[in-house]
Amino acid sequence: MSTQAKAPTEKRDGSVQSVERALSLLEALGQDEDGLRLTDLAERCQLSASTAHRLLTTLQKRRFVEFDRSDGLWHVGRQAFAVGAAFTRHRNFVAVAIPFLKTLRDRTRETANLGIIEEGELVTLAQVESREIMRATSTVGGRSPIYATGMGKAILATYPEDAVPPILPKGPWRRLTAHTLPGQAEFMAALNTVRQSGYALDDEEFLTGLRCVAAPVFNARGEAFCAISISGLASRVTPDRLPEIGALVIDTAAAITTALGGHMPASP
């Protein structure tokens, strides 16, 4: 009796279920630097242990994940790093920006970040951590709701007003903290404040106790294509320090703009 290999299940939207499941495992591992056990991975990705193990074994063969027999934990593999590094190389402005971020970190003593807007979210591409014991950190490659980030506001404040709403969430906004902006009207008002001051603020809107100050970086066409920020404890990044820190972030963003061959737009 002849047998045929079973084709991967394809959903109505054209996605392949086994690929989605494998990627969910890889994403879960990417969010936990210490590694995860099979049972924890399966539970987190809502898969049976047998399905998760089968997918992990396939990913392991391609070196996208690794299994440490000494402690029974799965980790992200080197091939996943190679693919991620290709993404960063494509955006070669990251390498140019890093020395400027280090200087900004040293001058403010807070964590310096670089991010872009992608598919309606803010993606952190690079980070230079503060040397303070208590410091703000985020996952490089992590995604955040654009309306709750200083870098997202800094970029969108350079857009024409009618170009902003299509980028924002259509339904009710998820409140991350008590300070998260509740909707588009409040967000558009915040963008006007950004245009006046030159820098954007995440005032404990993404995480309670964390304050961020951001400014846009412009390309050769005078378009904001990324932003930088500093993030630190609200007890250190106090309201009275905002003008000083804002000026440092604006100056650093302008220096990166120049280094990349970009230029500031003719008007805000």
RALINNOR-V63404 format. One record per helix or strand of 3 or more residues. SS is the DSSP state (H for helix, E for strand). FROM is the first residue (numbers start at 0). LEN is the number of residues. If there is no record, write none. Layout:
{{SS;FROM;LEN} {SS;FROM;LEN}}
//
This chain:
{{H;16;14} {H;37;7} {H;48;13} {E;64;4} {E;72;4} {H;77;13} {H;92;16} {E;110;8} {E;120;8} {E;142;3} {H;145;3} {H;149;7} {H;160;7} {H;183;14} {E;199;4} {E;209;9} {E;223;10} {H;238;21}}
//
